[in-house]
């Protein structure tokens, strides 16, 4: 399988791109840069490309092009600069008839016809300076707004795509659909692009040493705040309650409501003078590129985190999603982790002149100058799977083990049910077991020497991972909904949940029934605590029961007002979390058998998970939120809520590191790995179809997904 940095597409250009911009949908991108010299003018060329193939859709010339951006819907490109090529002014000098002149003048006549007669360029007409919009697919002009003095230097679309902000010598707001002027603030002079809030209602801009916030609806300035020095960068915080604003020496936090300076932090060992400056999304990290080094600070305390040596003409970009910085120079590209300063990927290339991440952070475009020609290369920045196994239909379940070797087992149902075992590090198939019915559940034993399946035919099957031998089959009269193993002194016995209204413990050696607990309705889920002291079941009667692992006796029971969808024990076994269709997550003390906390979602709960140290509980719901709880507090305390654009269907904490994996639902299925303490995304694994299951290996070195596209994938467990 390919690595990070895989070359996805490459395009030859007749110019070296200095600026590259991606469309919000990731389907298109623009590149522009110096093209030709028509004395005394130097023109530029803008090309619109297909982001999948790198194919050039169309190109146009411009003069003094300052900015080019793609609309959020990907339907238009908007540019600011001379609208078209520089046109020559020509004059025709008539030819002389040399046949009727004296012989002594013949030579001069012929020289005149060769050197002075004919069509001559006597001057040049520059194109009118405008802000303009063209159709992405055809280059047809959609609108033009005259800007004869070239005031607009930076363009920014509002998130809803309805407005366009232009900053430079004055700040203006245009209707992005027809180019009409909505409002203008001629006194706001800025060398930085403006920034909209997510609701497109507020617009922030810098004015030399002042920050201003504009109410877009009213077309009026809400507030202006002066700062002690020239502003080098600014960005909204993730919750948009504040603005982070930087100067050469300091970082300021301004309250978005009224512009009041809430906090001032001095930057440790600042880089002074002319330097490229950038803030990460959310404004937490600041970088400046000086003559010899790129330096990164954490603006929360002003601490200088690390520096990277750079050469002249270095260009840098933050990944908009992941904690990464791309550094392009004359010698090539390097991508570094912005948390640690470690290198993620690097490649030697011809001199690079421009770079840009796609808005989802999954691709990196690099533009440069080759031998006599320009180029644009598109690279993948997404961690690709290190191995995979192909099924004929959707992959429904997957499990990983680290011992005695890295193995994965996955289950699919089409055209018939099968469990396939393969090497997780290489994808090499080990064995395949075709089974009757469908596989509802599969899991490795704690020592990795066995795996068990629960099927709709009513069978629980135990297999050896080394030989594929079926150790035993335990048949029942109803579908088996779930199987798991009882660790820590439980002899790795199998515990199962069945639609015949029972939960059972079966011995690993000979499937002997240690106990059977009868429920009033079918049992839909079962889980065990890591220390083997408790078994928990979910029943169709909307109840969760805690059972004794040695006898199966009921220790406690708890009810929901809807179907129970999720069960999880904390690693110490001291807490149990249950989630249901009533939107409630119950946090239960196993020692007392009593509810000690409750997380309430506004819609069905989809998943619950405890961190490996047992200190944090994550709960997800169809309300597109994830709640994070401090369960060490008495009583448990919700520390924050994360909001997502799609439902989170699965949650899984890393077994050794403070990282949380989340599965986004359709229409953009993605596995996101984040650091819960800071909500920083560490990786984003895009999938072409619904992700049905997710698993970490016990040692945390591997992460596996089961996808509807028919692939069982295994990724590195840590970015």
C-alpha positions as CSV (number, residue, x, y, z in Angstrom):
1,X,0.0,0.0,0.0
2,X,1.1,3.6,-0.6
3,X,2.5,5.9,2.1
4,X,1.7,9.5,3.0
5,X,2.9,11.7,0.2
6,X,1.7,9.5,-2.6
7,X,1.6,11.4,-5.9
8,X,-2.0,11.5,-7.0
9,X,-1.7,13.7,-10.2
10,X,0.8,15.9,-11.9
11,X,0.4,18.7,-14.5
12,X,2.9,20.6,-16.7
13,X,2.3,24.3,-16.8
14,X,3.9,27.1,-18.8
15,X,4.4,29.2,-15.7
16,X,5.5,28.5,-12.1
17,X,2.5,28.9,-9.7
18,X,3.1,31.4,-6.9
19,X,-0.4,31.0,-5.4
20,X,-2.7,28.0,-5.3
21,X,-6.2,27.8,-4.0
22,X,-8.6,24.8,-3.5
23,X,-12.4,24.8,-3.9
24,X,-14.4,23.9,-0.8
25,X,-15.6,20.7,-2.4
26,X,-12.1,19.6,-3.2
27,X,-12.9,19.0,-6.9
28,X,-11.1,22.0,-8.3
29,X,-8.2,24.2,-7.7
30,X,-6.6,27.3,-9.2
31,X,-3.0,28.2,-9.8
32,X,-1.5,31.5,-10.9
33,X,2.0,32.9,-11.3
34,X,4.2,35.0,-13.6
35,X,3.7,34.3,-17.2
36,X,5.3,36.7,-19.7
37,X,6.9,40.1,-20.0
38,X,5.4,42.7,-22.4
39,X,7.6,45.7,-21.6
40,X,7.0,47.5,-19.4
41,X,4.4,45.0,-18.1
42,X,4.8,41.6,-16.5
43,X,1.6,39.5,-16.8
44,X,0.4,36.5,-15.0
45,X,-1.5,33.4,-16.0
46,X,-4.4,31.8,-14.1
47,X,-5.2,28.1,-14.7
48,X,-8.2,26.2,-13.4
49,X,-7.6,22.5,-12.9
50,X,-9.5,19.4,-12.1
51,X,-8.3,18.3,-8.6
52,X,-8.7,14.6,-9.4
53,X,-6.8,14.3,-12.6
54,X,-4.8,17.5,-12.7
55,X,-6.3,18.3,-16.1
56,X,-6.3,22.0,-17.0
57,X,-9.9,23.2,-17.7
58,X,-9.1,26.7,-18.9
59,X,-6.6,29.5,-18.5
60,X,-6.5,33.2,-18.8
61,X,-4.0,36.0,-18.6
62,X,-4.1,38.9,-16.1
63,X,-2.0,41.8,-15.0
64,X,-1.0,42.4,-11.3
65,X,-3.3,39.6,-10.1
66,X,-3.5,39.9,-6.4
67,X,-5.8,37.0,-5.4
68,X,-7.9,34.2,-6.9
69,X,-10.4,32.1,-4.8
70,X,-13.0,29.5,-5.6
71,X,-16.6,29.8,-4.3
72,X,-17.6,27.4,-1.5
73,X,-19.9,25.5,-3.9
74,X,-17.1,25.1,-6.4
75,X,-19.1,26.8,-9.3
76,X,-17.1,30.0,-9.7
77,X,-13.6,31.4,-9.5
78,X,-13.2,35.0,-8.4
79,X,-10.1,37.0,-9.1
80,X,-8.7,40.5,-8.4
81,X,-6.4,42.2,-10.9
82,X,-6.0,43.3,-14.5
83,X,-8.8,41.5,-16.4
84,X,-7.1,40.0,-19.4
85,X,-3.8,40.2,-21.2
86,X,-1.8,43.4,-22.0
87,X,-2.8,44.4,-25.6
88,X,-0.3,45.9,-28.0
89,X,-0.8,49.3,-29.7
90,X,0.2,48.9,-33.3
91,X,1.0,51.3,-36.1
92,X,1.4,50.5,-39.8
93,X,4.2,52.3,-41.8
94,X,3.7,52.0,-45.6
95,X,6.3,50.2,-47.7
96,X,8.2,52.3,-50.3
97,X,8.2,51.5,-54.0
98,X,12.0,51.1,-54.7
99,X,11.6,50.6,-58.5
100,X,11.2,54.3,-59.3
101,X,14.0,55.7,-57.2
102,X,17.6,56.6,-58.3
103,X,20.1,53.7,-58.0
104,X,22.1,55.6,-55.4
105,X,19.0,55.5,-53.1
106,X,18.1,51.9,-53.8
107,X,20.0,50.5,-50.8
108,X,18.5,52.9,-48.3
109,X,15.0,52.2,-49.7
110,X,15.4,48.5,-49.3
111,X,16.7,49.0,-45.7
112,X,13.7,51.1,-44.9
113,X,11.3,48.5,-46.2
114,X,13.1,45.8,-44.2
115,X,13.5,47.7,-40.9
116,X,11.0,50.5,-40.7
117,X,8.0,49.7,-42.9
118,X,5.2,47.3,-41.8
119,X,3.3,46.8,-38.6
120,X,5.0,48.0,-35.4
121,X,4.1,47.9,-31.7
122,X,4.4,51.4,-30.5
123,X,2.9,50.9,-27.0
124,X,0.8,48.7,-24.7
125,X,-2.7,49.0,-23.3
126,X,-3.0,47.4,-19.9
127,X,-6.3,45.6,-19.1
128,X,-8.8,47.3,-16.8
129,X,-8.4,46.5,-13.1
130,X,-11.4,44.6,-11.8
131,X,-12.7,42.0,-9.4
132,X,-14.4,39.4,-11.5
133,X,-16.1,36.0,-11.4
134,X,-16.0,33.3,-14.0
135,X,-17.7,30.0,-14.3
136,X,-15.4,27.1,-13.2
137,X,-16.4,24.8,-16.0
138,X,-16.3,27.2,-18.9
139,X,-14.5,30.5,-18.0
140,X,-17.6,32.4,-18.9
141,X,-17.6,35.8,-17.1
142,X,-20.4,35.9,-14.5
143,X,-19.9,39.5,-13.4
144,X,-17.3,42.3,-13.1
145,X,-16.8,45.0,-10.5
146,X,-14.5,47.9,-11.6
147,X,-11.6,48.6,-9.4
148,X,-9.5,51.1,-11.4
149,X,-7.0,51.8,-8.6
150,X,-6.4,48.2,-7.7
151,X,-7.6,48.5,-4.2
152,X,-8.5,44.9,-3.7
153,X,-5.6,42.7,-2.7
154,X,-7.2,39.8,-0.8
155,X,-10.5,38.0,-1.4
156,X,-12.5,36.0,1.1
157,X,-15.9,34.2,0.6
158,X,-18.4,34.0,3.3
159,X,-19.1,30.4,4.4
160,X,-22.6,30.5,2.9
161,X,-21.1,31.6,-0.5
162,X,-23.4,34.7,-0.7
163,X,-20.8,37.4,0.1
164,X,-17.3,38.3,-1.0
165,X,-15.0,40.4,1.1
166,X,-12.1,42.4,-0.5
167,X,-9.4,43.9,1.6
168,X,-6.4,46.1,0.7
169,X,-6.7,49.8,0.3
170,X,-10.1,49.8,1.9
171,X,-12.5,47.0,2.9
172,X,-15.5,46.2,0.9
173,X,-18.2,43.6,0.7
174,X,-19.7,42.4,-2.6
175,X,-22.6,40.2,-3.5
176,X,-20.8,37.0,-4.5
177,X,-23.6,36.1,-6.9
178,X,-23.8,39.3,-9.0
179,X,-20.9,41.5,-8.0
180,X,-22.9,44.4,-6.6
181,X,-21.4,46.4,-3.8
182,X,-23.0,45.8,-0.5
183,X,-20.9,48.0,1.8
184,X,-17.5,49.7,1.8
185,X,-15.1,51.0,4.5
186,X,-12.5,53.1,2.7
187,X,-10.5,53.9,5.8
188,X,-9.7,50.2,6.6
189,X,-6.3,49.5,5.0
190,X,-5.2,45.9,5.4
191,X,-2.4,43.7,4.1
192,X,-4.2,40.6,5.5
193,X,-7.3,38.8,4.2
194,X,-10.5,39.4,6.2
195,X,-12.2,36.5,8.1
196,X,-15.9,35.6,8.4
197,X,-17.6,33.9,11.3
198,X,-19.2,30.5,10.4
199,X,-22.7,32.1,10.2
200,X,-21.5,34.7,7.7
201,X,-22.9,37.5,9.8
202,X,-19.6,39.0,11.2
203,X,-16.4,40.0,9.4
204,X,-13.1,40.7,11.0
205,X,-10.4,42.8,9.4
206,X,-7.1,44.4,10.5
207,X,-6.3,48.1,9.9
208,X,-2.6,48.5,10.4
209,X,-2.5,48.6,14.3
210,X,-6.3,48.1,14.8
211,X,-8.8,45.3,14.6
212,X,-12.3,45.9,13.5
213,X,-15.4,43.7,13.5
214,X,-18.1,44.4,10.9
215,X,-21.8,43.5,11.3
216,X,-22.3,42.3,7.7
217,X,-26.1,42.4,7.9
218,X,-26.1,46.0,9.0
219,X,-23.1,47.0,7.0
220,X,-21.6,48.8,10.0
221,X,-18.6,48.5,12.2
222,X,-19.5,46.9,15.6
223,X,-16.2,47.8,17.3
224,X,-12.6,48.9,16.7
225,X,-9.7,48.0,19.0
226,X,-6.3,49.6,18.8
227,X,-3.1,47.5,19.5
228,X,0.4,48.8,20.4
229,X,2.1,47.5,17.2
230,X,1.4,46.4,13.6
231,X,-0.8,43.4,13.3
232,X,0.9,40.3,11.7
233,X,-2.0,37.8,11.9
234,X,-5.4,37.1,13.3
235,X,-8.0,34.3,13.6
236,X,-11.2,33.4,15.4
237,X,-11.0,30.9,18.2
238,X,-12.9,27.6,17.5
239,X,-16.0,28.8,19.4
240,X,-15.8,32.2,17.8
241,X,-16.2,34.0,21.2
242,X,-12.8,35.6,20.7
243,X,-10.1,36.7,18.2
244,X,-6.4,35.8,18.5
245,X,-4.4,38.7,17.2
246,X,-0.6,38.8,17.0
247,X,2.1,41.4,16.6
248,X,5.9,40.8,16.4
249,X,6.2,40.6,20.2
250,X,2.8,39.6,21.5
251,X,-0.4,37.7,21.1
252,X,-3.7,39.2,22.2
253,X,-7.1,37.6,22.9
254,X,-9.9,40.0,22.0
255,X,-13.5,39.4,23.1
256,X,-15.6,39.0,19.9
257,X,-18.6,40.6,21.5
258,X,-17.0,44.0,22.1
259,X,-13.3,43.9,21.2
260,X,-12.1,44.2,24.7
261,X,-8.6,42.8,25.2
262,X,-9.1,39.8,27.5
263,X,-5.5,38.5,27.6
264,X,-2.0,39.6,26.5
265,X,0.8,37.0,26.1
266,X,4.5,37.9,25.3
267,X,6.1,35.7,22.6
268,X,9.2,34.0,23.7
269,X,12.3,35.0,21.6
270,X,10.2,36.7,18.8
271,X,11.3,36.8,15.2
272,X,11.5,40.5,14.3
273,X,11.4,42.3,11.0
274,X,9.9,41.3,7.7
275,X,8.7,37.7,8.0
276,X,5.9,35.5,6.8
277,X,3.4,35.0,9.6
278,X,0.5,32.6,9.9
279,X,-1.9,31.4,12.6
280,X,-3.4,27.9,12.7
281,X,-7.1,27.4,12.5
282,X,-8.5,28.4,15.9
283,X,-5.4,30.6,16.5
284,X,-3.7,28.4,18.9
285,X,-0.4,28.1,17.1
286,X,1.6,30.9,15.5
287,X,4.5,30.5,13.1
288,X,6.9,33.1,11.5
289,X,9.4,32.4,8.8
290,X,12.6,34.4,9.1
291,X,15.8,34.4,7.0
292,X,17.1,31.2,8.4
293,X,14.4,29.4,10.5
294,X,10.7,28.8,10.8
295,X,9.6,29.2,14.4
296,X,6.4,28.0,16.0
297,X,4.8,29.3,19.3
298,X,1.9,28.2,21.4
299,X,-0.1,31.5,21.8
300,X,-1.8,30.2,25.0
301,X,1.4,30.9,26.9
302,X,3.7,32.5,24.3
303,X,6.1,29.6,24.6
304,X,8.5,28.9,21.7
305,X,7.9,25.2,20.9
306,X,10.4,24.5,18.1
307,X,12.2,25.9,15.1
308,X,13.0,24.3,11.7
309,X,16.0,25.5,9.6
310,X,14.8,27.0,6.3
311,X,16.4,28.5,3.2
312,X,15.6,31.7,1.3
313,X,12.2,32.0,-0.4
314,X,10.6,29.4,1.9
315,X,6.8,29.2,1.9
316,X,4.7,27.6,4.6
317,X,1.1,26.5,5.2
318,X,-0.8,25.1,8.1
319,X,-2.9,22.0,7.4
320,X,-6.5,23.3,8.1
321,X,-7.5,20.1,9.8
322,X,-4.5,18.1,11.1
323,X,-1.7,19.4,13.3
324,X,0.8,19.7,10.4
325,X,2.8,22.4,8.6
326,X,4.0,22.1,5.0
327,X,7.3,23.9,4.2
328,X,8.2,24.4,0.6
329,X,11.6,25.7,-0.6
330,X,14.0,25.6,-3.5
331,X,15.2,22.1,-2.4
332,X,11.8,20.4,-1.9
333,X,9.0,20.0,0.6
334,X,8.8,18.9,4.3
335,X,5.7,18.3,6.3
336,X,6.2,18.5,10.1
337,X,3.9,17.8,13.0
338,X,3.0,21.1,14.6
339,X,2.7,19.5,18.1
340,X,6.2,18.0,18.2
341,X,8.2,19.4,15.3
342,X,8.8,15.9,14.0
343,X,8.9,15.2,10.2
344,X,5.8,13.5,8.8
345,X,6.9,13.4,5.2
346,X,9.6,15.0,3.0
347,X,10.6,14.9,-0.6
348,X,13.4,16.5,-2.7
349,X,12.0,18.3,-5.8
350,X,12.7,21.0,-8.3
351,X,12.4,24.5,-6.7
352,X,8.9,25.1,-5.3
353,X,7.1,28.4,-5.7
354,X,3.7,27.7,-4.2
355,X,1.7,25.3,-2.0
356,X,-1.8,24.7,-0.5
357,X,-3.6,22.1,1.5
358,X,-7.1,21.1,0.4
359,X,-9.7,22.2,2.9
360,X,-10.2,18.8,4.4
361,X,-6.4,18.5,4.9
362,X,-6.2,15.3,2.9
363,X,-4.2,16.6,-0.1
364,X,-1.3,18.9,-0.7
365,X,-0.8,20.8,-4.0
366,X,2.8,21.9,-4.8
367,X,3.7,24.2,-7.6
368,X,7.2,24.9,-8.9
369,X,9.7,25.5,-11.7
370,X,11.2,22.6,-13.5
371,X,13.7,22.5,-16.4
372,X,12.2,25.1,-18.7
373,X,8.6,24.6,-17.5
374,X,6.3,24.9,-14.5
375,X,4.5,22.1,-12.8
376,X,1.7,21.3,-10.3
377,X,1.8,18.1,-8.2
378,X,-1.0,16.8,-6.0
379,X,0.0,14.6,-3.1
380,X,-2.0,12.6,-0.6
381,X,-1.7,13.6,3.0
382,X,-4.1,11.0,4.4
383,X,-2.6,8.1,6.3
384,X,-3.3,5.2,3.9
385,X,-3.9,1.6,5.1
386,X,-0.8,-0.5,5.6
387,X,-2.8,-3.6,4.6
388,X,-6.3,-4.7,3.5
389,X,-8.4,-7.6,2.5
390,X,-11.1,-7.6,-0.1
391,X,-14.6,-9.0,0.3
392,X,-17.3,-9.4,-2.4
393,X,-19.8,-7.4,-0.3
394,X,-19.8,-5.1,2.7
395,X,-17.5,-5.9,5.6
396,X,-19.6,-6.0,8.8
397,X,-17.3,-6.8,11.7
398,X,-13.5,-6.6,12.4
399,X,-11.2,-7.5,15.3
400,X,-7.4,-7.2,15.9
401,X,-4.9,-9.1,18.0
402,X,-1.3,-8.4,18.8
403,X,-0.3,-11.8,20.0
404,X,1.1,-14.2,19.1
405,X,1.4,-12.0,15.9
406,X,-0.5,-9.1,14.4
407,X,-3.7,-10.6,13.0
408,X,-7.1,-9.3,11.9
409,X,-10.3,-11.2,11.4
410,X,-13.2,-9.7,9.5
411,X,-16.7,-10.9,8.6
412,X,-18.8,-10.3,5.5
413,X,-22.2,-11.8,4.4
414,X,-22.2,-11.6,0.6
415,X,-22.6,-13.9,-1.3
416,X,-22.4,-16.0,1.8
417,X,-21.2,-15.4,5.4
418,X,-17.5,-15.9,6.0
419,X,-14.9,-15.0,8.6
420,X,-11.5,-14.2,7.0
421,X,-8.3,-14.2,9.0
422,X,-5.3,-12.2,7.6
423,X,-2.0,-10.8,8.6
424,X,-2.7,-7.2,9.8
425,X,0.8,-5.9,8.8
426,X,0.8,-7.3,5.2
427,X,-2.7,-8.2,4.3
428,X,-1.7,-11.8,3.5
429,X,-4.7,-14.1,3.9
430,X,-4.3,-16.8,6.5
431,X,-7.6,-18.7,6.5
432,X,-11.3,-18.3,5.6
433,X,-14.3,-19.9,7.3
434,X,-17.6,-20.0,5.5
435,X,-20.5,-20.1,7.9
436,X,-24.3,-20.5,7.8
437,X,-26.5,-17.5,8.4
438,X,-24.9,-14.1,9.0
439,X,-22.1,-13.2,11.5
440,X,-23.5,-10.8,14.1
441,X,-20.4,-10.7,16.3
442,X,-16.7,-11.8,16.3
443,X,-13.9,-11.3,18.8
444,X,-10.4,-12.5,19.6
445,X,-9.6,-14.0,22.9
446,X,-7.3,-11.9,25.2
447,X,-4.3,-14.1,24.4
448,X,-5.0,-14.0,20.6
449,X,-5.0,-17.7,20.2
450,X,-8.7,-18.1,19.5
451,X,-11.5,-16.1,17.9
452,X,-15.3,-16.6,18.4
453,X,-18.2,-15.9,16.2
454,X,-21.9,-15.5,16.9
455,X,-24.3,-16.2,14.0
456,X,-27.9,-15.8,13.1
457,X,-28.2,-19.6,12.7
458,X,-28.0,-19.8,16.5
459,X,-24.4,-21.0,16.6
460,X,-21.4,-19.9,18.7
461,X,-18.2,-21.1,17.2
462,X,-14.7,-21.1,18.5
463,X,-11.7,-21.3,16.2
464,X,-7.9,-21.6,16.7
465,X,-6.1,-18.7,15.0
466,X,-3.0,-20.8,14.2
467,X,-4.6,-23.6,12.3
468,X,-8.2,-22.4,11.7
469,X,-9.5,-25.5,13.4
470,X,-12.9,-25.2,14.9
471,X,-12.6,-26.1,18.5
472,X,-16.4,-26.3,19.1
473,X,-19.9,-25.3,18.0
474,X,-22.5,-24.5,20.6
475,X,-26.0,-24.5,18.8
476,X,-29.0,-22.5,20.0
477,X,-32.6,-22.1,18.8
478,X,-32.3,-18.3,18.1
479,X,-29.8,-15.9,16.6
480,X,-26.7,-15.1,18.7
481,X,-26.4,-11.3,18.9
482,X,-23.0,-10.9,20.6
483,X,-20.0,-12.9,21.9
484,X,-17.1,-11.7,24.1
485,X,-14.4,-13.2,26.3
486,X,-14.2,-13.1,30.1
487,X,-10.6,-12.1,30.9
488,X,-8.5,-11.9,34.1
489,X,-9.1,-15.2,35.7
490,X,-12.1,-16.1,33.7
491,X,-10.1,-18.7,31.7
492,X,-10.9,-16.7,28.5
493,X,-14.3,-18.3,28.7
494,X,-16.9,-17.1,26.1
495,X,-19.9,-15.1,27.2
496,X,-22.7,-14.8,24.7
497,X,-26.1,-13.0,24.2
498,X,-28.9,-14.7,22.4
499,X,-32.4,-13.8,21.1
500,X,-33.7,-16.9,23.0
501,X,-33.7,-14.5,26.0
502,X,-30.5,-15.9,27.6
503,X,-27.0,-14.9,28.4
504,X,-24.5,-17.7,28.9
505,X,-21.0,-18.4,29.9
506,X,-19.3,-21.2,28.1
507,X,-15.9,-22.8,29.0
508,X,-13.1,-22.2,26.4
509,X,-12.0,-25.8,26.5
510,X,-15.2,-27.7,25.9
511,X,-18.1,-25.2,25.6
512,X,-19.5,-26.5,28.9
513,X,-22.2,-24.1,30.2
514,X,-21.0,-22.5,33.5
515,X,-24.3,-20.6,33.9
516,X,-27.3,-19.4,32.0
517,X,-29.3,-16.3,33.0
518,X,-32.8,-16.0,31.7
519,X,-34.0,-12.5,30.6
520,X,-37.7,-11.4,30.0
521,X,-36.9,-10.5,26.4
522,X,-34.1,-11.2,23.8
523,X,-30.6,-10.2,24.9
524,X,-29.0,-7.9,22.4
525,X,-25.6,-7.0,23.8
526,X,-23.1,-8.3,26.3
527,X,-19.8,-6.9,27.6
528,X,-17.3,-7.8,30.3
529,X,-15.1,-5.7,32.5
530,X,-11.3,-5.8,31.8
531,X,-10.7,-7.2,35.3
532,X,-13.3,-10.0,34.8
533,X,-15.3,-9.0,37.8
534,X,-18.5,-8.1,36.0
535,X,-20.7,-9.0,33.0
536,X,-23.3,-6.6,31.6
537,X,-26.1,-7.3,29.3
538,X,-28.6,-5.3,27.3
539,X,-32.1,-6.7,26.9
540,X,-35.0,-5.8,24.6
541,X,-37.0,-5.0,27.7
542,X,-34.9,-1.7,27.7
543,X,-32.9,-2.8,30.8
544,X,-29.3,-3.3,31.5
545,X,-28.2,-5.9,34.0
546,X,-24.9,-6.5,35.8
547,X,-24.2,-10.2,36.4
548,X,-21.7,-12.0,38.5
549,X,-19.2,-13.7,36.2
550,X,-18.9,-16.9,38.3
551,X,-22.6,-17.6,38.9
552,X,-24.5,-15.4,36.5
553,X,-26.5,-14.0,39.4
554,X,-28.1,-10.6,38.9
555,X,-26.3,-7.9,40.9
556,X,-28.1,-4.8,39.6
557,X,-30.5,-3.7,36.9
558,X,-31.2,-0.3,35.3
559,X,-33.9,0.8,32.8
560,X,-34.0,3.1,29.9
561,X,-37.1,4.5,28.1
562,X,-35.8,3.2,24.7
563,X,-33.7,0.4,23.2
564,X,-30.2,0.1,24.6
565,X,-27.6,0.7,21.9
566,X,-24.3,0.9,23.8
567,X,-22.5,-0.6,26.8
568,X,-19.0,0.0,28.1
569,X,-17.1,-0.7,31.3
570,X,-14.3,1.6,32.5
571,X,-10.9,-0.1,32.5
572,X,-10.8,-0.5,36.3
573,X,-14.2,-2.0,36.1
574,X,-15.6,0.5,38.6
575,X,-18.0,2.1,36.2
576,X,-20.5,1.0,33.6
577,X,-22.0,3.3,31.0
578,X,-25.2,2.5,29.1
579,X,-26.8,4.4,26.2
580,X,-30.2,4.2,24.7
581,X,-32.7,5.5,22.2
582,X,-34.1,7.7,24.9
583,X,-31.0,9.9,24.5
584,X,-29.7,9.0,28.0
585,X,-26.4,7.6,29.1
586,X,-26.4,6.2,32.6
587,X,-23.1,6.2,34.5
588,X,-23.3,3.4,37.1
589,X,-21.0,2.5,40.0
590,X,-20.4,-1.2,39.9
591,X,-19.4,-1.2,43.6
592,X,-22.8,0.2,44.8
593,X,-25.0,-0.8,41.8
594,X,-26.3,2.8,41.7
595,X,-26.5,5.5,39.1
596,X,-24.1,8.3,39.8
597,X,-24.4,10.4,36.7
598,X,-26.3,10.9,33.5
599,X,-25.3,12.3,30.0
600,X,-28.4,13.5,28.1
601,X,-28.4,13.8,24.3
602,X,-31.3,15.3,22.4
603,X,-31.6,12.2,20.2
604,X,-30.7,8.5,20.2
605,X,-27.3,7.5,21.8
606,X,-25.1,5.8,19.3
607,X,-21.9,5.0,21.2
608,X,-20.2,5.2,24.6
609,X,-16.5,4.6,25.5
610,X,-14.1,5.1,28.5
611,X,-10.5,6.1,28.2
612,X,-7.9,3.5,29.0
613,X,-7.1,5.2,32.4
614,X,-10.8,5.3,33.3
615,X,-10.8,9.1,33.8
616,X,-12.8,10.1,30.8
617,X,-16.1,9.0,29.3
618,X,-17.1,9.9,25.7
619,X,-20.8,9.6,24.6
620,X,-22.2,10.1,21.1
621,X,-25.7,10.7,19.8
622,X,-27.7,11.2,16.6
623,X,-27.8,14.9,17.7
624,X,-24.3,15.1,16.1
625,X,-22.5,15.8,19.4
626,X,-20.0,14.0,21.6
627,X,-20.0,14.7,25.3
628,X,-16.8,14.3,27.3
629,X,-17.2,13.5,31.0
630,X,-14.7,13.7,33.9
631,X,-15.8,10.5,35.7
632,X,-13.2,10.9,38.4
633,X,-15.2,13.9,39.7
634,X,-17.8,13.2,42.4
635,X,-20.3,13.3,40.9
636,X,-19.1,12.9,37.3
637,X,-18.9,16.3,35.5
638,X,-19.3,17.0,31.8
639,X,-16.2,18.9,30.7
640,X,-17.2,19.9,27.2
641,X,-19.3,19.1,24.1
642,X,-17.9,18.5,20.6
643,X,-20.2,19.3,17.7
644,X,-19.8,17.5,14.3
645,X,-21.5,18.0,10.9
646,X,-22.6,14.3,10.9
647,X,-23.7,11.7,13.4
648,X,-20.9,9.9,15.2
649,X,-21.7,6.2,15.0
650,X,-18.7,4.7,17.0
651,X,-16.3,5.8,19.6
652,X,-13.1,4.0,20.6
653,X,-10.2,5.2,22.9
654,X,-6.7,4.2,22.1
655,X,-5.5,1.4,24.4
656,X,-2.2,3.1,25.4
657,X,-2.4,6.8,24.4
658,X,-4.8,9.7,25.2
659,X,-6.4,9.5,21.8
660,X,-10.0,9.0,20.7
661,X,-11.2,7.5,17.4
662,X,-14.6,8.6,16.1
663,X,-16.6,7.3,13.1
664,X,-18.5,9.9,11.1
665,X,-21.7,8.7,9.4
666,X,-22.6,9.3,5.8
667,X,-22.5,11.3,3.5
668,X,-18.8,11.6,4.2
669,X,-17.7,8.5,6.1
670,X,-14.5,9.3,8.0
671,X,-12.6,8.0,11.0
672,X,-11.2,10.9,13.0
673,X,-8.5,10.5,15.6
674,X,-8.3,13.4,18.1
675,X,-6.6,14.4,21.3
676,X,-9.4,14.8,23.8
677,X,-7.5,17.2,26.0
678,X,-7.2,19.8,23.3
679,X,-9.8,18.6,20.7
680,X,-6.9,18.5,18.2
681,X,-7.3,16.2,15.2
682,X,-4.3,13.9,14.8
683,X,-5.5,12.0,11.7
684,X,-8.5,11.7,9.4
685,X,-9.1,8.5,7.5
686,X,-11.6,9.1,4.7
687,X,-13.6,6.1,3.5
688,X,-15.6,5.7,0.3
689,X,-18.6,4.1,2.1
690,X,-20.1,3.6,5.5
691,X,-17.7,2.3,8.2
692,X,-19.5,-0.5,10.0
693,X,-16.9,-1.4,12.7
694,X,-13.6,-0.2,14.2
695,X,-10.9,-1.8,16.3
696,X,-7.6,-1.1,17.9
697,X,-5.1,-3.9,18.5
698,X,-4.4,-4.5,22.2
699,X,-0.9,-2.9,21.9
700,X,-2.3,0.1,20.1
701,X,0.0,-0.2,17.1
702,X,-2.8,-1.0,14.7
703,X,-6.3,0.3,13.8
704,X,-8.7,-1.6,11.6
705,X,-12.0,-0.6,9.9
706,X,-14.7,-2.6,8.3
707,X,-16.2,-0.8,5.4
708,X,-19.3,-1.2,3.2
709,X,-17.1,-0.9,0.1
710,X,-15.9,-4.5,0.7
711,X,-12.5,-3.7,2.2
712,X,-11.2,-4.6,5.6
713,X,-8.4,-2.0,6.2
714,X,-5.6,-1.8,8.7
715,X,-3.8,1.5,9.5
716,X,-1.0,2.4,11.8
717,X,-2.5,2.9,15.3
718,X,-0.6,6.1,15.8
719,X,0.0,9.0,13.4
